[in-house]
């Protein structure tokens, strides 16, 4: 089965504000990555990844002639990933916003 995930990873730099909301968190979409076949999930999962080893267990880089995977510096950034289960149909995940919560967490608003 082919795993289709278009918006599968988001890099968030914590404690950085931007946008209209005072709670907004700036982020950079991670591009040119794919979900490894060894990562099995039966429902949409949201993951927070803080190390290269954990990231490499779930994702692989997709280098092409014209593009390379987005560089991630885990000493300054964390990855917030939304991963849909494998499907034969196109799945598009669109991140609407990242906001800090009153308890210091991060709320990811997205649609599928």
OpenMM code with the backbone's topology and positions (N, CA, C; nanometers):
from openmm import Vec3, app, unit

residues = "UNK UNK UNK UNK UNK UNK UNK UNK UNK UNK UNK UNK UNK UNK UNK UNK UNK UNK UNK UNK UNK UNK UNK UNK UNK UNK UNK UNK UNK UNK UNK UNK UNK UNK UNK UNK UNK UNK UNK UNK UNK UNK UNK UNK UNK UNK UNK UNK UNK UNK UNK UNK UNK UNK UNK UNK UNK UNK UNK UNK UNK UNK UNK UNK UNK UNK UNK UNK UNK UNK UNK UNK UNK UNK UNK UNK UNK UNK UNK UNK UNK UNK UNK UNK UNK UNK UNK UNK UNK UNK UNK UNK UNK UNK UNK UNK UNK UNK UNK UNK UNK UNK UNK UNK UNK UNK UNK UNK UNK UNK UNK UNK".split()
positions = [
    Vec3(0.0831, -0.1181, 0.0000),
    Vec3(0.0000, 0.0000, 0.0000),
    Vec3(0.0874, 0.1242, 0.0000),
    Vec3(0.0496, 0.2200, -0.0754),
    Vec3(0.1266, 0.3432, -0.0815),
    Vec3(0.0794, 0.4383, 0.0281),
    Vec3(0.1719, 0.4981, 0.0983),
    Vec3(0.1390, 0.5909, 0.2054),
    Vec3(0.1398, 0.7314, 0.1464),
    Vec3(0.0234, 0.7916, 0.1409),
    Vec3(0.0102, 0.9257, 0.0854),
    Vec3(-0.0094, 1.0248, 0.1974),
    Vec3(0.0802, 1.1168, 0.2077),
    Vec3(0.0692, 1.2194, 0.3103),
    Vec3(0.1365, 1.3440, 0.2569),
    Vec3(0.0630, 1.4476, 0.2320),
    Vec3(0.1184, 1.5667, 0.1709),
    Vec3(0.1691, 1.6665, 0.2733),
    Vec3(0.0942, 1.6886, 0.3766),
    Vec3(0.1372, 1.7785, 0.4830),
    Vec3(0.1665, 1.6930, 0.6048),
    Vec3(0.2788, 1.6237, 0.6033),
    Vec3(0.2997, 1.5254, 0.7069),
    Vec3(0.3915, 1.5718, 0.8174),
    Vec3(0.4598, 1.6813, 0.8015),
    Vec3(0.5482, 1.7238, 0.9091),
    Vec3(0.5520, 1.8752, 0.9166),
    Vec3(0.5587, 1.9233, 1.0380),
    Vec3(0.5696, 2.0665, 1.0610),
    Vec3(0.6792, 2.0869, 1.1629),
    Vec3(0.7686, 2.1802, 1.1343),
    Vec3(0.8725, 2.2125, 1.2301),
    Vec3(0.8280, 2.3364, 1.3058),
    Vec3(0.8282, 2.3304, 1.4372),
    Vec3(0.7871, 2.4458, 1.5173),
    Vec3(0.9047, 2.4962, 1.5987),
    Vec3(0.9300, 2.6242, 1.5909),
    Vec3(1.0283, 2.6860, 1.6775),
    Vec3(0.9514, 2.7400, 1.7962),
    Vec3(0.9712, 2.6811, 1.9119),
    Vec3(0.8921, 2.7159, 2.0283),
    Vec3(0.9280, 2.8532, 2.0830),
    Vec3(0.8327, 2.9129, 2.1491),
    Vec3(0.8465, 3.0420, 2.2162),
    Vec3(0.8722, 3.1567, 2.1199),
    Vec3(0.8338, 3.1415, 1.9959),
    Vec3(0.8463, 3.2476, 1.8971),
    Vec3(0.7067, 3.2848, 1.8516),
    Vec3(0.6709, 3.4103, 1.8632),
    Vec3(0.5368, 3.4525, 1.8252),
    Vec3(0.5367, 3.5185, 1.6895),
    Vec3(0.4258, 3.5063, 1.6195),
    Vec3(0.4073, 3.5754, 1.4940),
    Vec3(0.2601, 3.5728, 1.4595),
    Vec3(0.2224, 3.6414, 1.3543),
    Vec3(0.0850, 3.6365, 1.3067),
    Vec3(-0.0078, 3.7263, 1.3850),
    Vec3(-0.1372, 3.7052, 1.3647),
    Vec3(-0.2389, 3.7909, 1.4237),
    Vec3(-0.2618, 3.7618, 1.5704),
    Vec3(-0.2514, 3.6383, 1.6106),
    Vec3(-0.2812, 3.5987, 1.7467),
    Vec3(-0.1591, 3.6120, 1.8347),
    Vec3(-0.1799, 3.6565, 1.9591),
    Vec3(-0.0669, 3.6655, 2.0517),
    Vec3(-0.0180, 3.5274, 2.0933),
    Vec3(-0.0986, 3.4242, 2.0664),
    Vec3(-0.0620, 3.2868, 2.0997),
    Vec3(-0.0036, 3.2101, 1.9817),
    Vec3(0.0095, 3.2758, 1.8657),
    Vec3(0.0582, 3.2071, 1.7459),
    Vec3(0.2041, 3.1655, 1.7627),
    Vec3(0.2377, 3.0505, 1.7059),
    Vec3(0.3744, 2.9980, 1.7074),
    Vec3(0.4223, 2.9940, 1.5630),
    Vec3(0.5417, 3.0480, 1.5375),
    Vec3(0.5925, 3.0427, 1.4006),
    Vec3(0.6407, 2.9010, 1.3710),
    Vec3(0.6262, 2.8610, 1.2458),
    Vec3(0.6698, 2.7274, 1.2066),
    Vec3(0.7125, 2.7282, 1.0607),
    Vec3(0.7874, 2.6270, 1.0251),
    Vec3(0.8325, 2.6068, 0.8887),
    Vec3(0.7914, 2.4676, 0.8451),
    Vec3(0.7178, 2.4555, 0.7360),
    Vec3(0.6826, 2.3206, 0.6894),
    Vec3(0.8083, 2.2436, 0.6466),
    Vec3(0.8159, 2.1177, 0.6846),
    Vec3(0.9253, 2.0312, 0.6408),
    Vec3(0.8841, 1.9688, 0.5086),
    Vec3(0.9686, 1.9832, 0.4096),
    Vec3(0.9356, 1.9330, 0.2756),
    Vec3(1.0321, 1.8233, 0.2334),
    Vec3(0.9848, 1.7397, 0.1422),
    Vec3(1.0633, 1.6318, 0.0822),
    Vec3(1.0993, 1.5220, 0.1814),
    Vec3(1.0011, 1.4839, 0.2623),
    Vec3(1.0138, 1.3685, 0.3506),
    Vec3(0.8994, 1.2719, 0.3202),
    Vec3(0.9203, 1.1453, 0.3505),
    Vec3(0.8154, 1.0448, 0.3370),
    Vec3(0.8107, 0.9632, 0.4647),
    Vec3(0.6968, 0.8998, 0.4896),
    Vec3(0.6803, 0.8140, 0.6060),
    Vec3(0.7365, 0.6766, 0.5719),
    Vec3(0.8246, 0.6257, 0.6564),
    Vec3(0.8837, 0.4931, 0.6346),
    Vec3(0.7763, 0.3852, 0.6387),
    Vec3(0.7951, 0.2806, 0.5588),
    Vec3(0.7014, 0.1684, 0.5563),
    Vec3(0.6965, 0.0936, 0.6893),
    Vec3(0.7994, 0.1092, 0.7701),
    Vec3(0.8033, 0.0399, 0.8990),
    Vec3(0.7166, 0.1082, 1.0042),
    Vec3(0.6732, 0.2315, 0.9787),
    Vec3(0.5862, 0.3023, 1.0728),
    Vec3(0.4413, 0.2649, 1.0413),
    Vec3(0.3799, 0.1942, 1.1314),
    Vec3(0.2431, 0.1468, 1.1106),
    Vec3(0.1483, 0.2204, 1.2048),
    Vec3(0.0431, 0.2786, 1.1487),
    Vec3(-0.0606, 0.3404, 1.2302),
    Vec3(-0.1958, 0.3150, 1.1661),
    Vec3(-0.2982, 0.2996, 1.2503),
    Vec3(-0.4318, 0.2691, 1.2007),
    Vec3(-0.5251, 0.3892, 1.2075),
    Vec3(-0.4765, 0.4996, 1.2638),
    Vec3(-0.5551, 0.6228, 1.2720),
    Vec3(-0.4595, 0.7404, 1.2543),
    Vec3(-0.5142, 0.8588, 1.2378),
    Vec3(-0.4306, 0.9787, 1.2270),
    Vec3(-0.3595, 0.9988, 1.3599),
    Vec3(-0.2291, 1.0184, 1.3534),
    Vec3(-0.1507, 1.0391, 1.4747),
    Vec3(-0.0805, 1.1737, 1.4694),
    Vec3(-0.0749, 1.2393, 1.5840),
    Vec3(0.0044, 1.3611, 1.5975),
    Vec3(0.1239, 1.3264, 1.6854),
    Vec3(0.2416, 1.3614, 1.6383),
    Vec3(0.3647, 1.3239, 1.7058),
    Vec3(0.4503, 1.4464, 1.7329),
    Vec3(0.5192, 1.4479, 1.8467),
    Vec3(0.6202, 1.5493, 1.8758),
    Vec3(0.7536, 1.4759, 1.8804),
    Vec3(0.8453, 1.5180, 1.7941),
    Vec3(0.9736, 1.4492, 1.7807),
    Vec3(1.0850, 1.5477, 1.8147),
    Vec3(1.1715, 1.5074, 1.9096),
    Vec3(1.2774, 1.5961, 1.9585),
    Vec3(1.4184, 1.5490, 1.9259),
    Vec3(1.4330, 1.4384, 1.8533),
    Vec3(1.5689, 1.3906, 1.8233),
    Vec3(1.5760, 1.3372, 1.6807),
    Vec3(1.6951, 1.3427, 1.6263),
    Vec3(1.7181, 1.2931, 1.4902),
    Vec3(1.6908, 1.1431, 1.4818),
    Vec3(1.7295, 1.0686, 1.5864),
    Vec3(1.7090, 0.9238, 1.5859),
    Vec3(1.5604, 0.8889, 1.5796),
    Vec3(1.4784, 0.9570, 1.6588),
    Vec3(1.3338, 0.9321, 1.6558),
    Vec3(1.2751, 0.9723, 1.5215),
    Vec3(1.3227, 1.0830, 1.4667),
    Vec3(1.2741, 1.1297, 1.3365),
    Vec3(1.3074, 1.0275, 1.2273),
    Vec3(1.4312, 0.9796, 1.2267),
    Vec3(1.4753, 0.8838, 1.1247),
    Vec3(1.4015, 0.7505, 1.1344),
    Vec3(1.3523, 0.7153, 1.2524),
    Vec3(1.2749, 0.5928, 1.2703),
    Vec3(1.1407, 0.6022, 1.1974),
    Vec3(1.0876, 0.7244, 1.1827),
    Vec3(0.9557, 0.7442, 1.1229),
    Vec3(0.9625, 0.7964, 0.9798),
    Vec3(1.0577, 0.8844, 0.9501),
    Vec3(1.0643, 0.9519, 0.8203),
    Vec3(1.1945, 0.9248, 0.7474),
    Vec3(1.1875, 0.9322, 0.6158),
    Vec3(1.3048, 0.9262, 0.5305),
    Vec3(1.3055, 1.0492, 0.4418),
    Vec3(1.4234, 1.0886, 0.3957),
    Vec3(1.4354, 1.2045, 0.3080),
    Vec3(1.4183, 1.1672, 0.1624),
    Vec3(1.3582, 1.2580, 0.0870),
    Vec3(1.3340, 1.2354, -0.0558),
    Vec3(1.4079, 1.3417, -0.1360),
    Vec3(1.5345, 1.3183, -0.1611),
    Vec3(1.6145, 1.4116, -0.2389),
    Vec3(1.5852, 1.3922, -0.3873),
    Vec3(1.5659, 1.5033, -0.4577),
    Vec3(1.5448, 1.4989, -0.6023),
    Vec3(1.6524, 1.5848, -0.6686),
    Vec3(1.6489, 1.5916, -0.7990),
    Vec3(1.7460, 1.6728, -0.8719),
    Vec3(1.7324, 1.8198, -0.8342),
    Vec3(1.6109, 1.8647, -0.8087),
    Vec3(1.5869, 2.0071, -0.7836),
    Vec3(1.5604, 2.0432, -0.6380),
    Vec3(1.5421, 1.9442, -0.5501),
    Vec3(1.5074, 1.9771, -0.4114),
    Vec3(1.5669, 1.8775, -0.3134),
    Vec3(1.5971, 1.9283, -0.1962),
    Vec3(1.6470, 1.8455, -0.0866),
    Vec3(1.5509, 1.8575, 0.0302),
    Vec3(1.5534, 1.7608, 0.1232),
    Vec3(1.4687, 1.7717, 0.2407),
    Vec3(1.5049, 1.8956, 0.3234),
    Vec3(1.4059, 1.9539, 0.3856),
    Vec3(1.4264, 2.0693, 0.4733),
    Vec3(1.5199, 2.0292, 0.5863),
    Vec3(1.6217, 2.1115, 0.6136),
    Vec3(1.7148, 2.0840, 0.7231),
    Vec3(1.6437, 2.1072, 0.8567),
    Vec3(1.6681, 2.0184, 0.9517),
    Vec3(1.6084, 2.0293, 1.0844),
    Vec3(1.7210, 2.0297, 1.1876),
    Vec3(1.7235, 2.1317, 1.2719),
    Vec3(1.8232, 2.1433, 1.3789),
    Vec3(1.7532, 2.1104, 1.5105),
    Vec3(1.7672, 1.9863, 1.5566),
    Vec3(1.6956, 1.9422, 1.6758),
    Vec3(1.7441, 2.0090, 1.8031),
    Vec3(1.8562, 2.0815, 1.8002),
    Vec3(1.8985, 2.1556, 1.9191),
    Vec3(1.8169, 2.2836, 1.9357),
    Vec3(1.7475, 2.3264, 1.8280),
    Vec3(1.6684, 2.4489, 1.8323),
    Vec3(1.5221, 2.4276, 1.7936),
    Vec3(1.4920, 2.3148, 1.7307),
    Vec3(1.3586, 2.2904, 1.6779),
    Vec3(1.3083, 2.1529, 1.7175),
    Vec3(1.1773, 2.1406, 1.7174),
    Vec3(1.1116, 2.0116, 1.7338),
    Vec3(1.0225, 1.9909, 1.6130),
    Vec3(0.9921, 1.8678, 1.5836),
    Vec3(0.9025, 1.8377, 1.4730),
    Vec3(0.7675, 1.7983, 1.5303),
    Vec3(0.6648, 1.8626, 1.4808),
    Vec3(0.5274, 1.8225, 1.5099),
    Vec3(0.4749, 1.7610, 1.3824),
    Vec3(0.4442, 1.6335, 1.3869),
    Vec3(0.4031, 1.5616, 1.2666),
    Vec3(0.2599, 1.5127, 1.2803),
    Vec3(0.1877, 1.5196, 1.1707),
    Vec3(0.0537, 1.4634, 1.1616),
    Vec3(0.0631, 1.3556, 1.0542),
    Vec3(0.0419, 1.2310, 1.0926),
    Vec3(0.0605, 1.1196, 1.0003),
    Vec3(-0.0697, 1.0419, 0.9867),
    Vec3(-0.1203, 1.0343, 0.8651),
    Vec3(-0.2410, 0.9566, 0.8363),
    Vec3(-0.2013, 0.8127, 0.8058),
    Vec3(-0.2913, 0.7179, 0.8264),
    Vec3(-0.2595, 0.5788, 0.7921),
    Vec3(-0.2426, 0.5606, 0.6418),
    Vec3(-0.1760, 0.4537, 0.6047),
    Vec3(-0.1563, 0.4223, 0.4630),
    Vec3(-0.2915, 0.4144, 0.3934),
    Vec3(-0.2953, 0.4629, 0.2690),
    Vec3(-0.4205, 0.4648, 0.1947),
    Vec3(-0.3928, 0.4611, 0.0455),
    Vec3(-0.4868, 0.4086, -0.0310),
    Vec3(-0.4769, 0.4126, -0.1762),
    Vec3(-0.5338, 0.5421, -0.2320),
    Vec3(-0.5942, 0.6219, -0.1449),
    Vec3(-0.6528, 0.7488, -0.1863),
    Vec3(-0.5639, 0.8632, -0.1381),
    Vec3(-0.5723, 0.9750, -0.2081),
    Vec3(-0.4948, 1.0921, -0.1681),
    Vec3(-0.5488, 1.1477, -0.0367),
    Vec3(-0.4574, 1.1746, 0.0552),
    Vec3(-0.4917, 1.2340, 0.1834),
    Vec3(-0.4162, 1.3658, 0.1916),
    Vec3(-0.4881, 1.4732, 0.2170),
    Vec3(-0.4231, 1.6035, 0.2279),
    Vec3(-0.4501, 1.6594, 0.3661),
    Vec3(-0.3442, 1.6870, 0.4384),
    Vec3(-0.3532, 1.7459, 0.5715),
    Vec3(-0.3077, 1.8907, 0.5587),
    Vec3(-0.3936, 1.9824, 0.6003),
    Vec3(-0.3633, 2.1247, 0.5904),
    Vec3(-0.3547, 2.1825, 0.7314),
    Vec3(-0.2383, 2.2352, 0.7675),
    Vec3(-0.2198, 2.2979, 0.8983),
    Vec3(-0.2759, 2.4390, 0.8908),
    Vec3(-0.3702, 2.4685, 0.9782),
    Vec3(-0.4344, 2.6004, 0.9821),
    Vec3(-0.3598, 2.6955, 1.0753),
    Vec3(-0.3136, 2.6457, 1.1902),
    Vec3(-0.2447, 2.7316, 1.2866),
    Vec3(-0.1781, 2.6477, 1.3942),
    Vec3(-0.0758, 2.7052, 1.4555),
    Vec3(-0.0130, 2.6510, 1.5756),
    Vec3(-0.0229, 2.7602, 1.6801),
    Vec3(-0.0724, 2.7259, 1.7991),
    Vec3(-0.0897, 2.8246, 1.9050),
    Vec3(-0.0429, 2.7657, 2.0373),
    Vec3(0.0093, 2.8518, 2.1241),
    Vec3(0.0430, 2.8076, 2.2589),
    Vec3(-0.0840, 2.8026, 2.3418),
    Vec3(-0.0866, 2.7092, 2.4357),
    Vec3(-0.2021, 2.6953, 2.5241),
    Vec3(-0.1710, 2.7612, 2.6583),
    Vec3(-0.2710, 2.7745, 2.7431),
    Vec3(-0.2521, 2.8345, 2.8754),
    Vec3(-0.1576, 2.7529, 2.9621),
    Vec3(-0.1463, 2.6231, 2.9338),
    Vec3(-0.0591, 2.5369, 3.0134),
    Vec3(0.0812, 2.5244, 2.9543),
    Vec3(0.1105, 2.6005, 2.8477),
    Vec3(0.2430, 2.5986, 2.7874),
    Vec3(0.2593, 2.4947, 2.6777),
    Vec3(0.1537, 2.4258, 2.6422),
    Vec3(0.1590, 2.3290, 2.5333),
    Vec3(0.1382, 2.3975, 2.3993),
    Vec3(0.1323, 2.3171, 2.2947),
    Vec3(0.1074, 2.3698, 2.1606),
    Vec3(-0.0156, 2.3007, 2.1039),
    Vec3(-0.1072, 2.3814, 2.0527),
    Vec3(-0.2284, 2.3325, 1.9902),
    Vec3(-0.2105, 2.3436, 1.8393),
    Vec3(-0.2241, 2.2313, 1.7694),
    Vec3(-0.2129, 2.2300, 1.6240),
    Vec3(-0.3545, 2.2224, 1.5672),
    Vec3(-0.3911, 2.3215, 1.4864),
    Vec3(-0.5209, 2.3223, 1.4210),
    Vec3(-0.4999, 2.2804, 1.2759),
    Vec3(-0.5700, 2.1738, 1.2353),
    Vec3(-0.5522, 2.1231, 1.1003),
    Vec3(-0.6818, 2.0622, 1.0484),
    Vec3(-0.6876, 2.0456, 0.9166),
    Vec3(-0.7995, 1.9766, 0.8548),
    Vec3(-0.7452, 1.8641, 0.7681),
    Vec3(-0.8272, 1.7612, 0.7489),
    Vec3(-0.7906, 1.6494, 0.6613),
    Vec3(-0.8875, 1.6471, 0.5461),
] * unit.nanometer
topology = app.Topology()
chain = topology.addChain("A")
for resn in residues:
    res = topology.addResidue(resn, chain)
    for name in ("N", "CA", "C"):
        topology.addAtom(name, app.Element.getBySymbol(name[0]), res)
